[in-house]
């Protein structure tokens, strides 16, 4: 739910990432298609970088938005 906080990475002395769910209703259009009701997570890394990841149900991460660019899901398949 919005406001949930967690750590997706925590390796003492190497890296730490503090994450927070900021939305559960994002619509994201990427080359692989349009996904509704995506979960948007704000990630704050120990090096000071902040990025956002968007997750679609049944697919996983469909977009990453970083300060220096980003990654978009181009295709997927289900088996």
QUIGIPE-V813758 format. One record per pair of residues at least 12 apart in sequence whose C-alpha atoms are under 7 Angstrom apart, sorted by the first residue. I is the first residue (numbers start at 1). GAP is how many residues later the second one is. D is the distance in whole Angstrom. If there is no record, write none. Layout:
<<I | GAP | D> <I | GAP | D>>
This chain:
<<1 | 20 | 7> <1 | 23 | 7> <2 | 19 | 5> <2 | 20 | 5> <2 | 21 | 6> <2 | 22 | 7> <3 | 17 | 6> <3 | 18 | 5> <3 | 19 | 6> <4 | 16 | 6> <4 | 17 | 5> <5 | 14 | 6> <5 | 15 | 4> <5 | 16 | 7> <6 | 12 | 6> <6 | 13 | 5> <6 | 14 | 6> <7 | 12 | 6> <15 | 31 | 6> <16 | 29 | 6> <16 | 30 | 5> <17 | 26 | 6> <17 | 27 | 6> <17 | 28 | 4> <17 | 29 | 6> <18 | 25 | 6> <18 | 26 | 5> <18 | 27 | 6> <19 | 22 | 6> <19 | 23 | 6> <19 | 24 | 4> <19 | 25 | 6> <20 | 21 | 6> <20 | 22 | 5> <20 | 23 | 7> <21 | 19 | 6> <21 | 20 | 4> <21 | 21 | 6> <22 | 18 | 6> <22 | 19 | 6> <22 | 20 | 7> <23 | 16 | 6> <23 | 17 | 5> <24 | 13 | 6> <24 | 14 | 6> <24 | 15 | 4> <24 | 16 | 6> <25 | 12 | 4> <25 | 13 | 5> <25 | 14 | 6> <26 | 12 | 5> <26 | 13 | 6> <26 | 14 | 7> <30 | 42 | 6> <30 | 43 | 6> <30 | 44 | 7> <31 | 42 | 6> <31 | 43 | 5> <31 | 44 | 7> <32 | 41 | 6> <32 | 42 | 5> <32 | 43 | 4> <32 | 44 | 7> <35 | 21 | 6> <38 | 16 | 6> <38 | 17 | 5> <38 | 18 | 5> <38 | 19 | 7> <39 | 15 | 6> <39 | 16 | 5> <39 | 17 | 7> <40 | 12 | 7> <40 | 13 | 6> <40 | 14 | 5> <40 | 15 | 7> <41 | 12 | 5> <41 | 13 | 6> <50 | 16 | 7> <51 | 14 | 6> <51 | 15 | 5> <51 | 16 | 7> <52 | 12 | 6> <52 | 13 | 5> <52 | 14 | 7> <53 | 12 | 6>>
